[in-house]
Amino acid sequence: MTDATTRAASLLKEHRQSIDRLDAILVYTLAERFKHTQAVGRLKAEHGLPPSDPDREARQMARLDQLAKEADLDPDLAKKFLAFIIGEVIRHHEKLQK
């Protein structure tokens, strides 16, 4: 192995370790978020509120768009990610309404 190849392998290992740590952070953060959305869903079900709130969802999408731009992340990727999460949250809220 050349010095350049050894250095590249070391850098690759460091990047992968960082990715693994960040993946763990994402999973635990998502779990914490869903704990709160489940509590919201129970409150909505108890008080006869609709499972979705389109106005809030629109505000969240706009907020996420801005955050993504500030973080130098593709806003479309961030919006797709949030849209998926919101869809799952609404699905859980609808189940609680039944």
C-alpha positions as CSV (number, residue, x, y, z in Angstrom):
1,M,0.0,0.0,0.0
2,T,1.2,3.5,-0.8
3,D,1.3,6.3,1.7
4,A,-1.6,8.0,-0.3
5,T,-3.6,4.8,-0.2
6,T,-3.0,4.3,3.6
7,R,-4.0,8.0,4.2
8,A,-7.1,7.5,2.1
9,A,-8.1,4.4,4.0
10,S,-7.6,6.2,7.3
11,L,-9.7,9.2,6.1
12,L,-12.4,6.8,4.9
13,K,-12.5,5.1,8.2
14,E,-12.8,8.4,10.0
15,H,-15.7,9.5,7.8
16,R,-17.5,6.2,8.3
17,Q,-17.1,6.5,12.0
18,S,-18.6,10.0,11.9
19,I,-21.5,8.8,9.7
20,D,-22.2,5.9,12.2
21,R,-22.3,8.4,15.1
22,L,-24.6,10.7,13.2
23,D,-26.9,7.8,12.2
24,A,-27.2,7.0,15.9
25,I,-28.0,10.6,16.7
26,L,-30.6,10.7,13.9
27,V,-32.3,7.5,15.2
28,Y,-32.4,8.7,18.8
29,T,-33.6,12.2,17.8
30,L,-36.3,10.6,15.6
31,A,-37.4,8.4,18.5
32,E,-37.6,11.4,20.8
33,R,-39.6,13.3,18.2
34,F,-42.1,10.5,17.8
35,K,-42.6,10.3,21.6
36,H,-43.8,13.9,21.4
37,T,-45.9,13.4,18.3
38,Q,-47.5,10.4,20.0
39,A,-48.4,12.5,23.0
40,V,-49.9,15.1,20.6
41,G,-51.9,12.4,18.9
42,R,-53.3,11.2,22.2
43,L,-54.3,14.7,23.1
44,K,-55.9,15.2,19.7
45,A,-57.9,12.0,20.0
46,E,-59.0,12.8,23.6
47,H,-60.3,16.2,22.5
48,G,-61.7,15.3,19.1
49,L,-59.2,17.3,17.2
50,P,-58.3,16.4,13.6
51,P,-55.3,14.1,13.1
52,S,-53.6,16.6,10.8
53,D,-53.0,20.4,10.9
54,P,-52.3,21.6,7.3
55,D,-51.5,25.1,8.5
56,R,-48.8,23.9,10.9
57,E,-47.5,21.4,8.4
58,A,-47.1,24.3,5.9
59,R,-45.3,26.4,8.5
60,Q,-43.0,23.5,9.4
61,M,-42.2,23.0,5.7
62,A,-41.3,26.6,5.3
63,R,-39.2,26.5,8.5
64,L,-37.4,23.4,7.4
65,D,-36.7,25.0,4.0
66,Q,-35.0,27.9,5.7
67,L,-33.1,25.7,8.1
68,A,-31.9,23.5,5.2
69,K,-30.6,26.5,3.3
70,E,-28.8,27.8,6.4
71,A,-27.2,24.3,6.9
72,D,-26.2,24.1,3.2
73,L,-28.5,21.1,2.7
74,D,-30.7,20.5,-0.3
75,P,-34.1,21.9,0.7
76,D,-35.9,19.4,-1.4
77,L,-34.2,16.5,0.4
78,A,-35.1,18.1,3.8
79,K,-38.7,18.6,2.7
80,K,-39.0,15.0,1.4
81,F,-37.7,13.8,4.8
82,L,-40.1,15.9,6.7
83,A,-43.0,15.0,4.4
84,F,-42.3,11.3,5.1
85,I,-42.2,12.0,8.9
86,I,-45.4,14.0,8.8
87,G,-47.1,11.3,6.9
88,E,-46.1,8.7,9.5
89,V,-47.3,11.0,12.3
90,I,-50.7,11.6,10.7
91,R,-51.0,7.9,10.1
92,H,-50.4,7.2,13.8
93,H,-52.8,10.0,14.8
94,E,-55.5,8.5,12.6
95,K,-55.1,5.2,14.3
96,L,-55.6,6.8,17.7
97,Q,-58.8,8.4,16.5
98,K,-60.4,5.0,15.8
